[in-house]
Amino acid sequence: MGSRVVSEQGAIQITSRSEEATVQIGRAIARAVGPASVITLEGELGSGKTRLTWGIAEGLGIDRRAVSSPTFAIVHEYAAADGTRLIHADAYRVDESEPDDLETLLGTKAGDRDWIAVIEWPSRIESLLPDDRLCIRIAHAPEGARSIRIEGASELIDRLRSLIDEEPSDG
C-alpha cells in the first residue's frame, strides 16, 4: 500500500509514503467504523488531513473531488448513495462554549445514526467529544512521508489493521 504499519494494543502507527497511500488508509477507516462514529484528526497544515478525509469519503462511496477542507465553513456535509452522511468539521474557529453539544455542532439529532463525523482541531471542543472516538494524529515524516497514529478501542484497531492490510497497493 505504500505504507508501513506497526500495531500495538489500542493503536496503529503507519508511515504513509504517498498521498494515495494516505487516501487508501482513509478508505480502510471508513470500512472499519460504524454509524454515528466520530473520527478526530490532528495535524499541522499540509500534513494530510484532507487527503485522509478523501479516503474516508471514497470508502463511503462519495466522490473525493467533492470534499474540501471546512476551514471557513466550519462544517461540510456529503451524502453517500446509501444515505450515510459524511460530516467534515473544522473546530479551529469554534469556541468550546458556543455549541451546547456535539449534535448542535454537527447538525445531527440525538438518536440519528446515519452519519460519520471527521473533526479537525478536536482539542478546541474536547469536552463535547465522545470517549469512544477514533483519534488520528498525522505528522510530517522524512522524505515527504506522513506518520499517522490511530488510537481507539482495541477491537476497532484490530479490524482496521486487517482492512489496511487488504487495501490494494498504490504501486
Order of alpha helices (4+ residues) and beta strands (2+ residues): beta-beta-alpha-beta-alpha-beta-beta-alpha-beta-beta-beta-alpha
